[in-house]
């Protein structure tokens, strides 16, 4: 490739600069303004630092905090709290919907307390599969491997992944209840089998929903002009928790109508 | 600094190589064996690719999956499932302890179903604060800002963060119950005030525990010779979920003894 055609414009975003260097083995590139007038050069060691800084921001966001923009060792306590409290409060307000959802199911829970036992297990499985999907997709997007135009290809793949992963966890959950029942390690009541069936199907639904939301959210955020990394592991988990409860109690209602519920 | 003294040994770990380049503005460095015999050179553009690959692995691990080691677009469906299923199953088995813990509290739940309503809210707050802490610490460790020797400095800071962040969420949670009660949006029963108090103190305890475990786990893993990034957001959340339940029901027991429990 002819060297003179790889010039960076001053308004190129940082991520774009990193990508240009990755795809062209050059140690330095000229920077021009929109008219092609030379402004200076960017060297590869600037880019290494830049790339590392970008990745740091990305990792901190995936963890559910604002990017600190300062080393952990030197950031002031006040700034550290400010960067973390914002998202924690937003997530907490979102997660409050679980209390609302649970309120709707209070009748079911008091009729079948055994259902409450598996609430954390079910909803966390959705959160975990969603965290996996979102971090994988966020990273693939940052590396330029996929963009919004690929949403259907990603969705198809994640639907399949969700069904397979959900079925695996569903089987483990089903076995857990069956084995604990057989060996009398815990008394899930005479309707233990219905509980096991409920857990099995809920896990498929919740994990599927987790992988779909986790993979689509970064793409949608990008499309809306936001940073895909904002669809952090905790954010996806919160989103999936509320839906997870609804899926669980809906499945329970279908499976247990006329018996426990 | 004299150029000839910055030589990379063949057994230097990838992260170490990246660090050497970051701290010394060089475009290429010689590689020697242990006897100082020149084997070849490493150039900065190799390092940019290496650094990006390392960060990709780190991000995928923080999301709770194995590192894919291949682009999302080209990895086979079988490999994709294999890399994700392992951790999902391990997390699921760990999360099963919540069902065991909930089993112990089944009596409390059936006496005070209102307690069940806040279970997802309480435990997820611990998971969220833990995810934040672990990703911040994992990144600071990868950049060489902190190591195991700094554990006490980190712990002190995270204890303080946990108390402050927990108190903020505790106040929001307390207000939520009080406001919903005052406006008759939901009937938490005659003991609504005790419920609010329980939620307040539980949130402080759970968020504090989340930040402590989230920040200490990467340091401990490093000390044990494992990859700090394995203390992923879902891993920390799972760990904190079980403890969160114990904290919540213990606080409830103290606050509500003689009334609801």
Interface residues (C-beta under 8 A of the other chain):
Chain A: X18 X21 X22 X25 X26 X27 X43 X44 X45 X47 X48 X49 X51 X52 X55 X56 X58 X59 X60 X62 X63 X64 X65 X68 X71 X72 X73 X77 X80 X81 X84 X85 X87 X88 X89 X91 X92 X93 X95 X96 X98 X99 X100 X102 X103 X106 X109 X110 X113 X114 X116 X117 X118 X119 X120 X121 X123 X124 X125 X127 X128 X129 X131 X132 X133 X134 X135 X136 X137 X138 X139 X140 X143 X145 X146 X150 X157 X160 X161 X164 X165 X168 X169 X172 X173 X176 X186 X207 X232 X233 X234 X237 X238 X241 X245
Chain B: X18 X21 X22 X25 X26 X27 X43 X44 X45 X47 X48 X49 X51 X52 X55 X56 X58 X59 X60 X62 X63 X64 X65 X68 X71 X72 X73 X77 X80 X81 X84 X85 X87 X88 X89 X91 X92 X93 X95 X96 X98 X99 X100 X102 X103 X106 X109 X110 X113 X114 X116 X117 X118 X119 X120 X121 X123 X124 X125 X127 X128 X129 X131 X132 X134 X135 X136 X137 X138 X139 X140 X143 X145 X146 X150 X157 X160 X161 X164 X165 X168 X169 X172 X173 X176 X186 X207 X232 X233 X234 X237 X238 X241 X245
